[in-house]
Amino acid sequence: MNGNHLHARIFRTTDEWYADVDDELDPQPDNPLWYGIYTTQPAALEAACAHLAALDQAS
């Protein structure tokens, strides 16, 4: 377990799915620590989980 307090947000606009990872101090979508744009919800979710796992491995 590490000291990161992050969460992932998956949301959709008209044609695209977005994934972003925010910290607990600034959980706003306008300034994510990381983000990506995807064509499907599962792809966005998988990418966010992979990014969180990579951050966990780095700490």
C-alpha distance matrix in Angstrom:
0.0 3.8 7.0 8.6 10.5 12.4 14.7 17.1 20.8 23.3 27.0 30.4 33.5 36.8 36.2 32.6 29.1 26.6 22.8 21.1 17.6 17.8 15.9 16.5 19.2 21.3 21.0 24.4 25.3 27.6 25.0 22.0 19.5 20.4 22.9 25.0 28.2 28.8 31.7 29.9 27.3 25.5 25.5 23.9 21.2 20.5 20.5 18.0 15.6 16.2 15.7 12.3 11.3 13.0 11.3 7.8 9.9 11.6 9.1
3.8 0.0 3.8 5.6 8.5 10.6 13.6 16.3 19.9 22.7 26.2 29.7 32.5 36.0 35.4 31.7 28.3 25.5 21.8 19.5 15.9 15.6 13.4 14.3 16.5 18.7 18.9 22.2 23.3 25.3 22.4 19.5 16.8 18.2 21.1 23.5 26.9 28.0 31.2 29.8 27.3 25.9 25.5 23.6 21.3 20.7 20.0 17.4 15.6 16.0 14.6 11.4 11.2 12.1 9.5 6.8 9.3 9.8 6.6
7.0 3.8 0.0 3.8 6.4 9.4 12.8 15.9 19.3 22.6 25.8 29.3 31.9 35.6 35.3 31.7 28.4 25.3 21.7 19.0 15.2 14.1 11.2 11.6 13.4 16.0 16.6 20.0 21.7 23.4 20.4 18.0 15.5 17.6 20.7 23.6 27.0 28.5 31.8 30.6 28.0 27.1 26.6 24.3 22.2 22.2 21.2 18.2 17.1 17.8 15.8 12.6 13.5 14.2 10.9 9.3 12.2 11.8 8.5
8.6 5.6 3.8 0.0 3.8 5.8 9.4 12.4 15.8 19.0 22.2 25.7 28.2 31.8 31.6 28.0 24.7 21.6 18.0 15.2 11.4 10.4 7.8 9.0 11.2 13.1 13.4 16.7 18.1 19.8 17.0 14.4 12.0 14.0 17.0 19.9 23.3 24.9 28.3 27.2 24.6 24.0 23.4 20.8 19.0 19.3 18.0 14.8 14.2 15.1 12.8 9.7 11.4 12.1 8.6 8.1 11.5 11.0 8.7
10.5 8.5 6.4 3.8 0.0 3.8 7.0 10.5 13.5 17.0 20.0 23.6 26.2 29.9 30.0 26.6 23.2 20.1 16.7 13.9 10.3 8.6 5.9 5.9 8.9 10.9 10.7 14.3 16.0 18.1 15.8 13.3 11.9 14.0 16.5 19.5 22.6 24.2 27.3 26.0 23.2 22.9 22.8 19.9 18.0 18.9 18.0 14.4 14.1 15.9 13.7 10.5 12.9 14.2 11.1 10.7 14.4 14.4 12.4
12.4 10.6 9.4 5.8 3.8 0.0 3.8 6.9 10.1 13.5 16.5 20.1 22.6 26.3 26.3 22.8 19.5 16.4 12.9 10.2 6.6 5.6 4.5 6.1 9.3 9.9 8.8 12.0 13.0 15.4 13.3 10.4 9.2 10.8 12.9 15.8 18.8 20.4 23.6 22.4 19.6 19.6 19.3 16.3 14.6 15.8 14.6 10.9 11.2 13.2 10.8 8.0 11.1 12.5 9.8 10.4 14.1 14.1 13.1
14.7 13.6 12.8 9.4 7.0 3.8 0.0 3.8 6.7 10.1 13.2 16.8 19.6 23.2 23.3 20.0 16.6 13.8 10.4 8.3 5.6 5.6 6.5 7.5 10.9 10.7 8.2 11.0 11.5 14.6 13.3 10.3 10.2 10.8 11.8 14.3 16.8 18.1 20.9 19.4 16.5 16.7 16.8 13.7 11.8 13.7 13.0 9.2 9.7 12.5 10.8 8.4 11.7 13.6 11.8 12.4 16.0 16.6 16.0
17.1 16.3 15.9 12.4 10.5 6.9 3.8 0.0 3.8 6.6 10.0 13.5 16.4 19.9 19.8 16.4 12.9 10.2 6.9 5.6 4.4 6.5 9.0 10.7 13.6 12.4 9.5 11.1 10.3 13.6 12.9 9.6 10.1 9.4 9.3 11.2 13.3 14.4 17.1 15.7 12.8 13.3 13.3 10.0 8.4 10.7 10.0 6.3 7.8 10.8 9.4 8.1 11.5 13.4 12.4 13.6 16.7 17.5 17.7
20.8 19.9 19.3 15.8 13.5 10.1 6.7 3.8 0.0 3.8 6.5 10.2 13.1 16.6 16.9 13.8 10.4 8.0 5.7 5.3 6.4 7.9 11.0 12.2 14.7 12.8 9.3 9.8 8.4 12.1 12.4 9.8 11.5 10.6 9.3 10.8 12.0 13.0 15.4 14.1 11.1 12.6 12.9 9.3 8.6 11.8 11.2 8.1 10.4 13.3 12.2 11.6 15.0 16.6 15.9 17.3 20.3 21.0 21.4
23.3 22.7 22.6 19.0 17.0 13.5 10.1 6.6 3.8 0.0 3.8 7.1 10.5 13.7 13.6 10.6 7.0 5.7 4.6 6.7 9.0 11.3 14.6 16.0 18.4 16.2 12.8 12.6 10.3 13.7 14.6 12.1 13.9 12.1 9.7 9.8 9.9 10.1 12.0 10.4 7.5 9.6 10.1 6.7 6.6 10.2 10.1 8.2 10.6 13.4 13.0 13.2 16.1 17.8 17.8 19.3 21.9 22.8 23.7
27.0 26.2 25.8 22.2 20.0 16.5 13.2 10.0 6.5 3.8 0.0 3.8 7.0 10.3 11.0 8.6 5.7 5.3 6.7 8.8 11.7 13.5 16.9 18.0 20.0 17.4 13.9 12.8 10.1 13.2 15.0 13.3 15.9 14.1 11.2 10.9 9.9 10.2 11.4 10.3 8.0 11.2 11.8 8.7 9.7 13.2 13.0 11.6 14.3 16.8 16.3 16.9 19.8 21.3 21.2 23.0 25.5 26.2 27.2
30.4 29.7 29.3 25.7 23.6 20.1 16.8 13.5 10.2 7.1 3.8 0.0 3.8 6.6 7.4 5.8 4.4 6.0 8.9 11.5 14.9 16.8 20.3 21.6 23.3 20.4 17.1 15.5 12.4 14.8 17.1 15.8 18.4 16.3 12.9 11.7 9.5 9.3 9.4 9.0 8.0 11.7 12.1 9.7 11.6 14.8 14.6 14.1 16.9 19.0 18.8 19.8 22.6 23.8 24.1 26.0 28.3 29.0 30.2
33.5 32.5 31.9 28.2 26.2 22.6 19.6 16.4 13.1 10.5 7.0 3.8 0.0 3.8 5.7 5.5 6.4 7.8 11.3 13.5 17.1 18.7 22.3 23.6 24.8 21.6 18.7 16.3 13.0 14.6 17.4 16.8 19.8 17.8 14.2 12.9 10.2 10.7 10.5 11.2 11.1 14.9 14.8 12.6 15.0 18.0 17.3 17.0 20.1 21.9 21.3 22.6 25.6 26.4 26.6 28.8 31.0 31.4 32.7
36.8 36.0 35.6 31.8 29.9 26.3 23.2 19.9 16.6 13.7 10.3 6.6 3.8 0.0 3.8 6.1 8.5 10.9 14.5 17.0 20.6 22.4 26.0 27.4 28.6 25.3 22.4 20.0 16.7 18.0 20.8 20.4 23.3 21.0 17.3 15.5 12.2 12.0 10.6 11.8 12.6 16.3 16.2 14.8 17.4 20.1 19.6 19.9 22.9 24.5 24.2 25.8 28.5 29.2 29.7 32.0 34.0 34.5 36.0
36.2 35.4 35.3 31.6 30.0 26.3 23.3 19.8 16.9 13.6 11.0 7.4 5.7 3.8 0.0 3.8 7.1 10.1 13.7 16.6 20.4 22.6 26.4 28.2 29.6 26.3 23.5 21.3 17.8 19.1 21.4 20.5 22.9 20.2 16.4 13.8 10.2 9.2 7.3 9.2 11.0 14.3 13.7 13.0 16.0 18.1 17.6 18.5 21.5 22.6 22.6 24.6 27.0 27.6 28.5 30.8 32.5 33.0 34.9
32.6 31.7 31.7 28.0 26.6 22.8 20.0 16.4 13.8 10.6 8.6 5.8 5.5 6.1 3.8 0.0 3.8 6.5 10.0 13.1 16.8 19.3 23.0 25.0 26.5 23.4 20.7 18.7 15.1 16.6 18.5 17.2 19.4 16.5 12.7 10.1 6.6 5.9 5.3 7.3 8.7 11.9 10.8 9.6 12.8 14.9 14.1 14.9 18.0 19.0 18.9 20.9 23.3 23.8 24.7 27.1 28.7 29.2 31.1
29.1 28.3 28.4 24.7 23.2 19.5 16.6 12.9 10.4 7.0 5.7 4.4 6.4 8.5 7.1 3.8 0.0 3.8 6.8 10.2 13.7 16.4 20.1 22.0 23.9 21.0 18.1 16.6 13.2 15.4 17.0 15.1 17.1 14.3 10.6 8.4 5.8 5.0 5.8 6.0 5.9 9.2 8.4 6.4 9.3 11.8 11.2 11.5 14.5 16.0 15.9 17.6 20.1 20.9 21.7 23.8 25.7 26.4 28.0
26.6 25.5 25.3 21.6 20.1 16.4 13.8 10.2 8.0 5.7 5.3 6.0 7.8 10.9 10.1 6.5 3.8 0.0 3.8 6.6 10.3 12.9 16.6 18.8 20.4 17.6 14.8 13.4 10.0 12.2 13.3 11.3 13.4 10.7 7.1 5.8 4.7 6.1 8.6 9.0 8.2 10.8 9.5 6.3 8.9 11.5 9.9 9.5 13.0 14.4 13.5 15.1 18.0 18.6 18.9 21.3 23.3 23.6 25.1
22.8 21.8 21.7 18.0 16.7 12.9 10.4 6.9 5.7 4.6 6.7 8.9 11.3 14.5 13.7 10.0 6.8 3.8 0.0 3.8 7.0 10.1 13.7 16.0 18.0 15.6 12.9 12.4 9.6 12.2 12.4 9.5 10.9 8.2 5.4 5.4 6.5 7.9 10.9 10.6 8.9 10.4 9.1 5.4 6.9 9.3 7.5 6.0 9.6 11.2 10.1 11.4 14.4 15.2 15.3 17.6 19.7 20.2 21.5
21.1 19.5 19.0 15.2 13.9 10.2 8.3 5.6 5.3 6.7 8.8 11.5 13.5 17.0 16.6 13.1 10.2 6.6 3.8 0.0 3.8 6.5 10.2 12.8 14.5 12.1 9.8 9.6 7.2 9.8 9.2 6.0 7.4 5.6 4.1 6.6 9.0 11.2 14.5 14.3 12.5 13.8 12.5 8.8 9.5 11.6 9.4 6.8 10.2 11.8 9.6 10.3 13.8 14.3 13.5 16.0 18.5 18.4 19.3
17.6 15.9 15.2 11.4 10.3 6.6 5.6 4.4 6.4 9.0 11.7 14.9 17.1 20.6 20.4 16.8 13.7 10.3 7.0 3.8 0.0 3.8 7.0 9.9 12.0 10.3 8.4 9.6 8.7 11.1 9.5 5.8 5.7 5.3 6.4 9.4 12.4 14.4 17.8 17.3 15.1 15.7 14.7 11.2 10.9 12.4 10.3 7.0 9.4 11.0 8.3 7.8 11.6 12.2 10.7 12.9 15.8 15.6 16.1
17.8 15.6 14.1 10.4 8.6 5.6 5.6 6.5 7.9 11.3 13.5 16.8 18.7 22.4 22.6 19.3 16.4 12.9 10.1 6.5 3.8 0.0 3.8 6.6 8.2 6.6 5.2 7.2 7.7 9.9 7.8 5.1 5.5 7.3 9.1 12.5 15.3 17.7 21.0 20.5 18.2 19.1 18.3 14.7 14.3 16.1 14.1 10.7 12.7 14.4 11.5 10.4 14.1 14.6 12.3 14.2 17.4 16.8 16.5
15.9 13.4 11.2 7.8 5.9 4.5 6.5 9.0 11.0 14.6 16.9 20.3 22.3 26.0 26.4 23.0 20.1 16.6 13.7 10.2 7.0 3.8 0.0 3.8 5.5 5.7 5.9 8.9 10.7 12.4 9.9 7.9 7.3 10.1 12.5 16.0 19.0 21.3 24.6 24.0 21.5 22.1 21.4 18.0 17.1 18.6 16.9 13.3 14.6 16.2 13.3 11.3 14.7 15.3 12.2 13.6 17.0 16.2 15.1
16.5 14.3 11.6 9.0 5.9 6.1 7.5 10.7 12.2 16.0 18.0 21.6 23.6 27.4 28.2 25.0 22.0 18.8 16.0 12.8 9.9 6.6 3.8 0.0 3.8 5.6 5.7 9.4 12.0 13.9 12.1 10.8 10.9 13.7 15.7 19.1 21.7 23.9 26.9 26.0 23.2 23.9 23.8 20.4 19.0 20.9 19.7 16.0 16.8 19.0 16.4 14.0 17.2 18.3 15.2 15.9 19.5 18.9 17.3
19.2 16.5 13.4 11.2 8.9 9.3 10.9 13.6 14.7 18.4 20.0 23.3 24.8 28.6 29.6 26.5 23.9 20.4 18.0 14.5 12.0 8.2 5.5 3.8 0.0 3.8 6.3 9.1 12.3 13.2 11.1 11.0 11.3 14.6 16.8 20.4 23.1 25.7 28.8 28.3 25.7 26.8 26.4 22.8 22.0 23.9 22.2 18.6 19.9 21.7 18.8 16.8 20.0 20.5 17.2 18.3 21.7 20.6 18.9
21.3 18.7 16.0 13.1 10.9 9.9 10.7 12.4 12.8 16.2 17.4 20.4 21.6 25.3 26.3 23.4 21.0 17.6 15.6 12.1 10.3 6.6 5.7 5.6 3.8 0.0 3.8 5.6 8.7 9.4 7.6 8.1 9.4 12.5 14.2 17.8 20.2 23.0 26.1 25.9 23.6 25.0 24.4 20.7 20.4 22.6 20.6 17.3 19.2 21.0 17.9 16.6 20.2 20.5 17.5 19.3 22.5 21.3 20.3
21.0 18.9 16.6 13.4 10.7 8.8 8.2 9.5 9.3 12.8 13.9 17.1 18.7 22.4 23.5 20.7 18.1 14.8 12.9 9.8 8.4 5.2 5.9 5.7 6.3 3.8 0.0 3.8 6.7 8.8 8.1 7.5 9.6 11.8 12.7 16.0 18.0 20.5 23.3 22.8 20.3 21.8 21.6 17.8 17.4 19.9 18.4 14.9 16.9 19.2 16.5 15.2 18.9 19.7 17.2 18.8 22.2 21.6 20.8
24.4 22.2 20.0 16.7 14.3 12.0 11.0 11.1 9.8 12.6 12.8 15.5 16.3 20.0 21.3 18.7 16.6 13.4 12.4 9.6 9.6 7.2 8.9 9.4 9.1 5.6 3.8 0.0 3.8 5.4 6.0 6.9 10.0 11.8 11.9 15.0 16.6 19.3 22.0 22.0 19.9 22.0 21.5 17.7 18.0 20.7 18.9 15.8 18.5 20.5 17.9 17.2 21.0 21.5 19.3 21.4 24.6 23.8 23.4
25.3 23.3 21.7 18.1 16.0 13.0 11.5 10.3 8.4 10.3 10.1 12.4 13.0 16.7 17.8 15.1 13.2 10.0 9.6 7.2 8.7 7.7 10.7 12.0 12.3 8.7 6.7 3.8 0.0 3.8 5.5 5.7 9.5 10.0 9.1 11.7 12.9 15.8 18.5 18.8 17.0 19.4 18.6 14.8 15.7 18.5 16.5 13.9 17.1 18.9 16.4 16.5 20.3 20.6 19.0 21.4 24.3 23.6 23.9
27.6 25.3 23.4 19.8 18.1 15.4 14.6 13.6 12.1 13.7 13.2 14.8 14.6 18.0 19.1 16.6 15.4 12.2 12.2 9.8 11.1 9.9 12.4 13.9 13.2 9.4 8.8 5.4 3.8 0.0 3.8 6.3 9.9 10.8 10.3 12.9 14.1 17.5 20.3 21.2 19.9 22.3 21.1 17.4 18.8 21.2 18.8 16.6 19.9 21.2 18.4 18.8 22.6 22.4 20.6 23.3 26.0 24.8 25.1
25.0 22.4 20.4 17.0 15.8 13.3 13.3 12.9 12.4 14.6 15.0 17.1 17.4 20.8 21.4 18.5 17.0 13.3 12.4 9.2 9.5 7.8 9.9 12.1 11.1 7.6 8.1 6.0 5.5 3.8 0.0 3.8 6.7 8.5 9.3 12.7 14.8 18.3 21.5 22.3 20.9 22.8 21.3 17.7 18.8 20.7 17.9 15.6 18.6 19.6 16.4 16.7 20.4 19.8 17.7 20.6 23.1 21.6 21.8
22.0 19.5 18.0 14.4 13.3 10.4 10.3 9.6 9.8 12.1 13.3 15.8 16.8 20.4 20.5 17.2 15.1 11.3 9.5 6.0 5.8 5.1 7.9 10.8 11.0 8.1 7.5 6.9 5.7 6.3 3.8 0.0 3.8 5.2 6.4 10.1 12.8 16.0 19.4 19.9 18.3 19.7 18.2 14.6 15.4 17.1 14.4 11.9 14.9 15.8 12.6 12.9 16.6 16.2 14.3 17.2 19.7 18.5 19.0
19.5 16.8 15.5 12.0 11.9 9.2 10.2 10.1 11.5 13.9 15.9 18.4 19.8 23.3 22.9 19.4 17.1 13.4 10.9 7.4 5.7 5.5 7.3 10.9 11.3 9.4 9.6 10.0 9.5 9.9 6.7 3.8 0.0 3.8 7.1 10.7 14.1 17.1 20.7 21.1 19.6 20.3 18.5 15.3 15.8 16.7 13.8 11.3 13.8 14.1 10.5 10.8 14.2 13.3 11.1 14.2 16.5 15.0 15.5
20.4 18.2 17.6 14.0 14.0 10.8 10.8 9.4 10.6 12.1 14.1 16.3 17.8 21.0 20.2 16.5 14.3 10.7 8.2 5.6 5.3 7.3 10.1 13.7 14.6 12.5 11.8 11.8 10.0 10.8 8.5 5.2 3.8 0.0 3.8 7.2 10.8 13.6 17.3 17.9 16.8 17.4 15.2 12.2 13.2 13.8 10.5 8.8 11.7 11.7 8.3 9.8 13.0 12.0 10.9 14.2 16.1 15.0 16.3
22.9 21.1 20.7 17.0 16.5 12.9 11.8 9.3 9.3 9.7 11.2 12.9 14.2 17.3 16.4 12.7 10.6 7.1 5.4 4.1 6.4 9.1 12.5 15.7 16.8 14.2 12.7 11.9 9.1 10.3 9.3 6.4 7.1 3.8 0.0 3.8 7.1 10.1 13.7 14.6 13.8 14.9 12.6 9.4 11.3 12.4 9.2 8.0 11.7 12.0 9.4 11.4 14.5 14.0 13.6 16.7 18.6 18.0 19.6
25.0 23.5 23.6 19.9 19.5 15.8 14.3 11.2 10.8 9.8 10.9 11.7 12.9 15.5 13.8 10.1 8.4 5.8 5.4 6.6 9.4 12.5 16.0 19.1 20.4 17.8 16.0 15.0 11.7 12.9 12.7 10.1 10.7 7.2 3.8 0.0 3.8 6.6 10.4 11.6 11.6 12.7 9.9 7.3 10.2 11.0 7.8 8.2 11.9 11.8 10.2 12.9 15.5 14.9 15.5 18.5 19.9 19.7 21.8
28.2 26.9 27.0 23.3 22.6 18.8 16.8 13.3 12.0 9.9 9.9 9.5 10.2 12.2 10.2 6.6 5.8 4.7 6.5 9.0 12.4 15.3 19.0 21.7 23.1 20.2 18.0 16.6 12.9 14.1 14.8 12.8 14.1 10.8 7.1 3.8 0.0 3.8 7.1 9.1 10.0 11.8 9.2 7.1 10.7 11.9 9.6 10.5 14.1 14.3 13.4 16.0 18.4 18.2 19.1 21.9 23.2 23.3 25.4
28.8 28.0 28.5 24.9 24.2 20.4 18.1 14.4 13.0 10.1 10.2 9.3 10.7 12.0 9.2 5.9 5.0 6.1 7.9 11.2 14.4 17.7 21.3 23.9 25.7 23.0 20.5 19.3 15.8 17.5 18.3 16.0 17.1 13.6 10.1 6.6 3.8 0.0 3.8 5.6 7.4 8.9 6.2 5.6 9.3 10.2 8.9 10.8 13.7 14.0 14.2 16.8 18.6 18.8 20.3 22.7 23.8 24.5 26.7
31.7 31.2 31.8 28.3 27.3 23.6 20.9 17.1 15.4 12.0 11.4 9.4 10.5 10.6 7.3 5.3 5.8 8.6 10.9 14.5 17.8 21.0 24.6 26.9 28.8 26.1 23.3 22.0 18.5 20.3 21.5 19.4 20.7 17.3 13.7 10.4 7.1 3.8 0.0 3.8 7.1 8.9 7.2 7.8 11.2 12.1 11.8 13.8 16.3 16.7 17.5 19.9 21.5 22.0 23.7 25.9 27.0 27.9 30.1
29.9 29.8 30.6 27.2 26.0 22.4 19.4 15.7 14.1 10.4 10.3 9.0 11.2 11.8 9.2 7.3 6.0 9.0 10.6 14.3 17.3 20.5 24.0 26.0 28.3 25.9 22.8 22.0 18.8 21.2 22.3 19.9 21.1 17.9 14.6 11.6 9.1 5.6 3.8 0.0 3.8 5.6 5.3 6.4 8.8 10.1 10.9 12.6 14.5 15.6 16.8 18.8 20.2 21.3 23.0 24.7 26.0 27.4 29.4
27.3 27.3 28.0 24.6 23.2 19.6 16.5 12.8 11.1 7.5 8.0 8.0 11.1 12.6 11.0 8.7 5.9 8.2 8.9 12.5 15.1 18.2 21.5 23.2 25.7 23.6 20.3 19.9 17.0 19.9 20.9 18.3 19.6 16.8 13.8 11.6 10.0 7.4 7.1 3.8 0.0 3.8 5.4 5.1 6.2 8.6 9.9 10.7 12.3 14.2 15.4 16.7 18.3 20.0 21.3 22.7 24.4 25.9 27.6
25.5 25.9 27.1 24.0 22.9 19.6 16.7 13.3 12.6 9.6 11.2 11.7 14.9 16.3 14.3 11.9 9.2 10.8 10.4 13.8 15.7 19.1 22.1 23.9 26.8 25.0 21.8 22.0 19.4 22.3 22.8 19.7 20.3 17.4 14.9 12.7 11.8 8.9 8.9 5.6 3.8 0.0 3.8 5.5 5.1 6.0 8.5 9.9 10.5 12.0 14.1 15.4 16.3 18.1 20.0 21.0 22.3 24.2 26.1
25.5 25.5 26.6 23.4 22.8 19.3 16.8 13.3 12.9 10.1 11.8 12.1 14.8 16.2 13.7 10.8 8.4 9.5 9.1 12.5 14.7 18.3 21.4 23.8 26.4 24.4 21.6 21.5 18.6 21.1 21.3 18.2 18.5 15.2 12.6 9.9 9.2 6.2 7.2 5.3 5.4 3.8 0.0 3.8 5.5 5.1 6.1 8.6 9.9 10.5 12.2 14.3 15.2 16.3 18.4 19.9 21.0 22.5 24.7
23.9 23.6 24.3 20.8 19.9 16.3 13.7 10.0 9.3 6.7 8.7 9.7 12.6 14.8 13.0 9.6 6.4 6.3 5.4 8.8 11.2 14.7 18.0 20.4 22.8 20.7 17.8 17.7 14.8 17.4 17.7 14.6 15.3 12.2 9.4 7.3 7.1 5.6 7.8 6.4 5.1 5.5 3.8 0.0 3.8 5.5 5.2 6.2 8.7 9.9 10.6 12.4 14.3 15.4 16.7 18.5 20.1 21.2 23.1
21.2 21.3 22.2 19.0 18.0 14.6 11.8 8.4 8.6 6.6 9.7 11.6 15.0 17.4 16.0 12.8 9.3 8.9 6.9 9.5 10.9 14.3 17.1 19.0 22.0 20.4 17.4 18.0 15.7 18.8 18.8 15.4 15.8 13.2 11.3 10.2 10.7 9.3 11.2 8.8 6.2 5.1 5.5 3.8 0.0 3.8 5.5 5.2 6.2 8.5 9.9 10.7 12.3 14.2 15.5 16.6 18.4 20.1 21.6
20.5 20.7 22.2 19.3 18.9 15.8 13.7 10.7 11.8 10.2 13.2 14.8 18.0 20.1 18.1 14.9 11.8 11.5 9.3 11.6 12.4 16.1 18.6 20.9 23.9 22.6 19.9 20.7 18.5 21.2 20.7 17.1 16.7 13.8 12.4 11.0 11.9 10.2 12.1 10.1 8.6 6.0 5.1 5.5 3.8 0.0 3.8 5.5 5.2 6.1 8.6 10.0 10.5 12.2 14.3 15.3 16.4 18.3 20.3
20.5 20.0 21.2 18.0 18.0 14.6 13.0 10.0 11.2 10.1 13.0 14.6 17.3 19.6 17.6 14.1 11.2 9.9 7.5 9.4 10.3 14.1 16.9 19.7 22.2 20.6 18.4 18.9 16.5 18.8 17.9 14.4 13.8 10.5 9.2 7.8 9.6 8.9 11.8 10.9 9.9 8.5 6.1 5.2 5.5 3.8 0.0 3.8 5.5 5.1 6.1 8.7 9.8 10.5 12.4 14.2 15.3 16.5 18.7
18.0 17.4 18.2 14.8 14.4 10.9 9.2 6.3 8.1 8.2 11.6 14.1 17.0 19.9 18.5 14.9 11.5 9.5 6.0 6.8 7.0 10.7 13.3 16.0 18.6 17.3 14.9 15.8 13.9 16.6 15.6 11.9 11.3 8.8 8.0 8.2 10.5 10.8 13.8 12.6 10.7 9.9 8.6 6.2 5.2 5.5 3.8 0.0 3.8 5.4 5.1 6.2 8.6 9.9 10.7 12.4 14.3 15.4 17.0
15.6 15.6 17.1 14.2 14.1 11.2 9.7 7.8 10.4 10.6 14.3 16.9 20.1 22.9 21.5 18.0 14.5 13.0 9.6 10.2 9.4 12.7 14.6 16.8 19.9 19.2 16.9 18.5 17.1 19.9 18.6 14.9 13.8 11.7 11.7 11.9 14.1 13.7 16.3 14.5 12.3 10.5 9.9 8.7 6.2 5.2 5.5 3.8 0.0 3.8 5.4 5.1 6.1 8.6 9.9 10.5 12.3 14.3 15.7
16.2 16.0 17.8 15.1 15.9 13.2 12.5 10.8 13.3 13.4 16.8 19.0 21.9 24.5 22.6 19.0 16.0 14.4 11.2 11.8 11.0 14.4 16.2 19.0 21.7 21.0 19.2 20.5 18.9 21.2 19.6 15.8 14.1 11.7 12.0 11.8 14.3 14.0 16.7 15.6 14.2 12.0 10.5 9.9 8.5 6.1 5.1 5.4 3.8 0.0 3.8 5.5 5.1 6.1 8.7 9.8 10.5 12.3 14.5
15.7 14.6 15.8 12.8 13.7 10.8 10.8 9.4 12.2 13.0 16.3 18.8 21.3 24.2 22.6 18.9 15.9 13.5 10.1 9.6 8.3 11.5 13.3 16.4 18.8 17.9 16.5 17.9 16.4 18.4 16.4 12.6 10.5 8.3 9.4 10.2 13.4 14.2 17.5 16.8 15.4 14.1 12.2 10.6 9.9 8.6 6.1 5.1 5.4 3.8 0.0 3.8 5.4 5.1 6.3 8.7 9.9 10.6 12.7
12.3 11.4 12.6 9.7 10.5 8.0 8.4 8.1 11.6 13.2 16.9 19.8 22.6 25.8 24.6 20.9 17.6 15.1 11.4 10.3 7.8 10.4 11.3 14.0 16.8 16.6 15.2 17.2 16.5 18.8 16.7 12.9 10.8 9.8 11.4 12.9 16.0 16.8 19.9 18.8 16.7 15.4 14.3 12.4 10.7 10.0 8.7 6.2 5.1 5.5 3.8 0.0 3.8 5.4 5.1 6.2 8.7 9.9 10.9
11.3 11.2 13.5 11.4 12.9 11.1 11.7 11.5 15.0 16.1 19.8 22.6 25.6 28.5 27.0 23.3 20.1 18.0 14.4 13.8 11.6 14.1 14.7 17.2 20.0 20.2 18.9 21.0 20.3 22.6 20.4 16.6 14.2 13.0 14.5 15.5 18.4 18.6 21.5 20.2 18.3 16.3 15.2 14.3 12.3 10.5 9.8 8.6 6.1 5.1 5.4 3.8 0.0 3.8 5.4 5.0 6.3 8.7 10.2
13.0 12.1 14.2 12.1 14.2 12.5 13.6 13.4 16.6 17.8 21.3 23.8 26.4 29.2 27.6 23.8 20.9 18.6 15.2 14.3 12.2 14.6 15.3 18.3 20.5 20.5 19.7 21.5 20.6 22.4 19.8 16.2 13.3 12.0 14.0 14.9 18.2 18.8 22.0 21.3 20.0 18.1 16.3 15.4 14.2 12.2 10.5 9.9 8.6 6.1 5.1 5.4 3.8 0.0 3.8 5.4 5.1 6.2 8.9
11.3 9.5 10.9 8.6 11.1 9.8 11.8 12.4 15.9 17.8 21.2 24.1 26.6 29.7 28.5 24.7 21.7 18.9 15.3 13.5 10.7 12.3 12.2 15.2 17.2 17.5 17.2 19.3 19.0 20.6 17.7 14.3 11.1 10.9 13.6 15.5 19.1 20.3 23.7 23.0 21.3 20.0 18.4 16.7 15.5 14.3 12.4 10.7 9.9 8.7 6.3 5.1 5.4 3.8 0.0 3.8 5.4 5.1 6.5
7.8 6.8 9.3 8.1 10.7 10.4 12.4 13.6 17.3 19.3 23.0 26.0 28.8 32.0 30.8 27.1 23.8 21.3 17.6 16.0 12.9 14.2 13.6 15.9 18.3 19.3 18.8 21.4 21.4 23.3 20.6 17.2 14.2 14.2 16.7 18.5 21.9 22.7 25.9 24.7 22.7 21.0 19.9 18.5 16.6 15.3 14.2 12.4 10.5 9.8 8.7 6.2 5.0 5.4 3.8 0.0 3.8 5.5 5.4
9.9 9.3 12.2 11.5 14.4 14.1 16.0 16.7 20.3 21.9 25.5 28.3 31.0 34.0 32.5 28.7 25.7 23.3 19.7 18.5 15.8 17.4 17.0 19.5 21.7 22.5 22.2 24.6 24.3 26.0 23.1 19.7 16.5 16.1 18.6 19.9 23.2 23.8 27.0 26.0 24.4 22.3 21.0 20.1 18.4 16.4 15.3 14.3 12.3 10.5 9.9 8.7 6.3 5.1 5.4 3.8 0.0 3.8 5.6
11.6 9.8 11.8 11.0 14.4 14.1 16.6 17.5 21.0 22.8 26.2 29.0 31.4 34.5 33.0 29.2 26.4 23.6 20.2 18.4 15.6 16.8 16.2 18.9 20.6 21.3 21.6 23.8 23.6 24.8 21.6 18.5 15.0 15.0 18.0 19.7 23.3 24.5 27.9 27.4 25.9 24.2 22.5 21.2 20.1 18.3 16.5 15.4 14.3 12.3 10.6 9.9 8.7 6.2 5.1 5.5 3.8 0.0 3.8
9.1 6.6 8.5 8.7 12.4 13.1 16.0 17.7 21.4 23.7 27.2 30.2 32.7 36.0 34.9 31.1 28.0 25.1 21.5 19.3 16.1 16.5 15.1 17.3 18.9 20.3 20.8 23.4 23.9 25.1 21.8 19.0 15.5 16.3 19.6 21.8 25.4 26.7 30.1 29.4 27.6 26.1 24.7 23.1 21.6 20.3 18.7 17.0 15.7 14.5 12.7 10.9 10.2 8.9 6.5 5.4 5.6 3.8 0.0
